[in-house]
Structures are given as C-alpha cells and as structure tokens.
C-alpha cells in the first residue's frame, strides 16, 4: 500500500512539477472547500471538486508540502 503521507525533508523534492498533468481521484475535502487528491502521498488541492470525482488536473503551483491544481477534464 502506498504511503499516504509525503514527508517533507531537506533535499526531498516534491513528486510533481508545475505544468504536469495527472488523472486523480478526490479523496477528501479540505477546510477551504477544495478537493484533496494525493500523488505519491503528496497533497494536491483541486478546487470545484467533490469526494469521489475522478478528474484530469494540471499542476499550477507547487509548495514544499502541497500543490494546487486546476481541473482540465472531468
């Protein structure tokens, strides 16, 4: 089973990059209402999604512990 948590450590690089596209399943909803997906345990916030949605996303912004993406296709 894949580790659900991405461990942020010095020198550890996020498993996603700006502009990359992925097919993901929304696992939960964050406090701000954005859907949450994970790629190799790394949290991706996806606005305008609901739990259970399977969507194609494009990474827009990558931070140390999470990223933001937009839906490109449902």
Secondary structure, DSSP 8 states (H G I E B T S, - for coil): ---S-----TT---S--TT-EEEEE--EE-TTS-EEEEETTEEEEESS--TT-EEEEEEEEE-SSEEEEEEEE-
